[in-house]
Amino acid sequence: MLEHDDDPSAVTIRSVAAEVGVSQAAVYLHFQSRDELVYEAGYRFLAQHEADLDARIAATADPLERITRRGEAYVDFALEHPGTFHLLLMGSGRERNPDRFEGYDRVEDTGPGALVADLRQAMQEGRIPRRDPRLAAMVLWAGVHGAASLLVSLPDFPWPERGRMVRAVLDSQEAALRVPASRDSAW
């Protein structure tokens, strides 16, 4: 559904029912609304993207390389599927989905959980100073998300070459991770 038509606003209950070969009433047995259906499809699509990425980088022993590849893949997903990215990860700031993170008590249980694991490994190997890997993951995510959001929101802006810009964001974040945490540091 979303992998073919990346405009979530164009998805209708009728089109979903036709695509899977069921009645519209059957769709409503599983989803209370069109929005619930679209969010669920989007989350599943993003989860499949993350699973595919995990499979591609599983043999990469270097945790810092995995972190970089995750950042690049995040930006690629945003640019290849801007409608889904916007729906799931940007929104308008007005939507409130109280069930969105139900059952997720820890960052490690969410999409960035693999990033937390990569950071833990890099810290254990002495590649970067020890600090709270969950907080470090959220800082990295915020930086990459900012770049991805800007590229999606302002596609006509005269950006430097995309690959160079994304690489510069990732390099600056990796450099920040290498700075030893002080006692006064928040992380």
Backbone torsions as a table, in degrees:
resi	resn	phi	psi	omega
1	MET	NA	-70.8	-178.3
2	LEU	-73.8	-25.1	-179.9
3	GLU	-68.5	-20.8	178.8
4	HIS	-99.9	-34.7	-178.3
5	ASP	-125.3	95.3	-171.9
6	ASP	-81.6	20.3	174.7
7	ASP	-107.6	95.5	-176.4
8	PRO	-58.4	-26.4	179.5
9	SER	-68.9	-19.3	-179.3
10	ALA	-84.4	-10.7	-178.9
11	VAL	-75.2	130.6	176.6
12	THR	-123.0	158.6	175.6
13	ILE	-59.7	-39.9	179.6
14	ARG	-60.5	-45.5	-178.3
15	SER	-66.7	-37.2	178.0
16	VAL	-66.7	-46.2	179.5
17	ALA	-58.8	-43.6	179.1
18	ALA	-64.4	-41.1	-177.7
19	GLU	-64.2	-38.2	-177.9
20	VAL	-96.9	-2.2	173.8
21	GLY	77.4	36.0	177.7
22	VAL	-129.5	172.0	177.4
23	SER	-79.0	161.3	176.6
24	GLN	-61.6	-37.0	179.3
25	ALA	-60.4	-37.1	179.7
26	ALA	-64.2	-35.8	178.0
27	VAL	-63.8	-41.4	-179.1
28	TYR	-68.5	-15.0	174.7
29	LEU	-68.5	-26.0	-176.7
30	HIS	-106.7	-24.7	-176.4
31	PHE	-131.9	133.2	-177.7
32	GLN	-76.2	-24.2	-177.4
33	SER	-150.7	166.1	175.1
34	ARG	-61.2	-41.4	-179.7
35	ASP	-62.2	-42.1	177.9
36	GLU	-60.5	-41.5	177.9
37	LEU	-62.4	-46.4	-177.7
38	VAL	-65.1	-43.5	177.8
39	TYR	-61.0	-46.3	-179.2
40	GLU	-61.2	-43.6	177.8
41	ALA	-62.4	-42.1	178.5
42	GLY	-62.4	-45.5	179.1
43	TYR	-62.3	-40.8	178.8
44	ARG	-66.3	-39.8	178.6
45	PHE	-63.6	-45.2	177.9
46	LEU	-64.5	-41.3	178.8
47	ALA	-62.2	-38.9	177.5
48	GLN	-66.3	-40.4	176.3
49	HIS	-59.4	-44.7	179.8
50	GLU	-66.1	-39.9	178.3
51	ALA	-64.6	-41.1	177.2
52	ASP	-62.8	-41.8	177.8
53	LEU	-62.5	-46.4	179.2
54	ASP	-57.1	-41.2	178.9
55	ALA	-65.3	-40.1	-179.2
56	ARG	-67.6	-33.3	-175.5
57	ILE	-103.5	5.4	-177.3
58	ALA	-56.7	-35.5	-177.9
59	ALA	-84.1	-2.5	179.8
60	THR	-80.4	110.6	-175.8
61	ALA	-74.8	-30.7	-175.3
62	ASP	-77.9	114.0	-178.2
63	PRO	-64.7	-30.8	178.4
64	LEU	-69.1	-34.8	175.4
65	GLU	-66.8	-40.3	177.3
66	ARG	-62.5	-40.6	179.0
67	ILE	-60.9	-45.4	178.7
68	THR	-61.8	-45.5	-179.0
69	ARG	-64.8	-34.9	176.1
70	ARG	-64.1	-43.1	178.9
71	GLY	-62.4	-45.1	178.4
72	GLU	-62.3	-41.8	-179.2
73	ALA	-66.5	-34.1	178.5
74	TYR	-63.4	-46.7	179.0
75	VAL	-66.0	-42.0	177.7
76	ASP	-58.4	-45.0	179.2
77	PHE	-59.6	-44.9	-179.3
78	ALA	-58.6	-42.3	-176.5
79	LEU	-79.4	-29.8	179.1
80	GLU	-81.4	-25.3	-176.9
81	HIS	-136.5	61.9	-173.6
82	PRO	-62.2	-32.9	179.0
83	GLY	-65.7	-47.3	179.2
84	THR	-66.8	-42.9	177.9
85	PHE	-58.3	-46.9	-179.0
86	HIS	-62.9	-46.5	-179.6
87	LEU	-58.5	-49.7	-172.9
88	LEU	-83.3	-35.4	-167.5
89	LEU	-121.0	-2.7	177.2
90	MET	-124.0	-56.2	-178.9
91	GLY	59.7	-167.1	179.2
92	SER	-105.4	-7.0	-175.2
93	GLY	88.6	-9.1	-179.9
94	ARG	-99.0	-22.5	-177.9
95	GLU	-72.5	139.7	174.1
96	ARG	-131.4	115.8	179.0
97	ASN	-114.9	92.8	-173.5
98	PRO	-62.3	-22.8	-179.7
99	ASP	-90.3	-1.7	-171.9
100	ARG	-54.5	-41.4	-178.5
101	PHE	-117.1	23.5	178.2
102	GLU	-61.5	132.3	-179.7
103	GLY	87.5	-4.9	178.3
104	TYR	-105.8	99.5	-178.8
105	ASP	-94.4	-15.1	-176.5
106	ARG	-132.9	148.8	176.8
107	VAL	-55.8	-36.6	-176.7
108	GLU	-61.0	-20.2	-179.3
109	ASP	-86.8	-4.8	-176.7
110	THR	-104.3	-177.6	179.2
111	GLY	-51.8	-43.9	179.7
112	PRO	-72.8	4.5	-179.8
113	GLY	-58.0	-37.6	178.6
114	ALA	-66.2	-33.9	176.9
115	LEU	-65.4	-40.5	176.9
116	VAL	-60.2	-44.3	179.8
117	ALA	-62.7	-41.6	177.8
118	ASP	-62.5	-42.0	179.4
119	LEU	-65.7	-42.3	176.9
120	ARG	-57.1	-45.7	-179.5
121	GLN	-62.4	-45.0	179.5
122	ALA	-60.6	-37.1	178.2
123	MET	-69.8	-42.9	179.1
124	GLN	-63.0	-34.5	179.2
125	GLU	-80.7	-4.1	-179.0
126	GLY	75.9	16.6	-179.4
127	ARG	-75.3	-30.6	176.0
128	ILE	-138.5	154.4	-179.9
129	PRO	-62.3	149.7	178.1
130	ARG	-72.3	137.2	174.3
131	ARG	-161.9	-175.2	179.6
132	ASP	-69.0	110.3	-177.3
133	PRO	-65.7	-27.4	178.2
134	ARG	-68.0	-44.2	178.8
135	LEU	-66.2	-42.5	178.3
136	ALA	-59.7	-40.1	178.7
137	ALA	-63.4	-40.4	-179.4
138	MET	-68.7	-35.1	176.8
139	VAL	-65.7	-44.8	178.0
140	LEU	-62.8	-45.2	-179.5
141	TRP	-60.5	-43.9	-179.9
142	ALA	-59.1	-41.7	179.7
143	GLY	-66.2	-47.7	-179.6
144	VAL	-68.2	-39.1	178.5
145	HIS	-63.1	-39.6	177.8
146	GLY	-59.5	-46.1	178.7
147	ALA	-62.8	-46.1	-179.5
148	ALA	-62.4	-44.2	-179.3
149	SER	-62.4	-42.2	178.6
150	LEU	-64.5	-42.9	179.6
151	LEU	-63.2	-37.2	178.8
152	VAL	-73.8	-43.9	-174.5
153	SER	-74.0	-31.3	-176.0
154	LEU	-125.5	62.2	-174.9
155	PRO	-64.1	-23.4	-177.6
156	ASP	-92.8	-1.1	178.5
157	PHE	-65.8	145.4	-178.7
158	PRO	-78.3	67.9	179.9
159	TRP	-65.4	152.7	166.1
160	PRO	-61.9	170.6	179.6
161	GLU	-51.5	128.2	-171.9
162	ARG	-52.5	-49.5	-178.1
163	GLY	-59.6	-41.3	178.7
164	ARG	-66.4	-40.9	-179.3
165	MET	-65.2	-47.3	179.7
166	VAL	-62.2	-42.7	178.8
167	ARG	-61.9	-39.5	178.7
168	ALA	-64.7	-39.7	176.5
169	VAL	-62.3	-47.7	-179.2
170	LEU	-64.1	-41.8	178.5
171	ASP	-63.0	-41.8	-179.1
172	SER	-67.7	-35.4	177.8
173	GLN	-69.4	-41.2	177.4
174	GLU	-63.3	-40.1	177.9
175	ALA	-62.1	-40.0	178.8
176	ALA	-64.5	-36.3	178.1
177	LEU	-65.5	-28.9	-177.5
178	ARG	-77.3	-15.7	179.3
179	VAL	-73.1	125.8	179.7
180	PRO	-59.4	138.6	178.2
181	ALA	-74.7	133.0	177.6
182	SER	-92.0	166.6	178.3
183	ARG	-62.9	-28.7	-179.9
184	ASP	-86.2	-7.8	-177.0
185	SER	-71.0	144.2	176.9
186	ALA	-70.8	-18.1	-178.5
187	TRP	-133.4	NA	NA
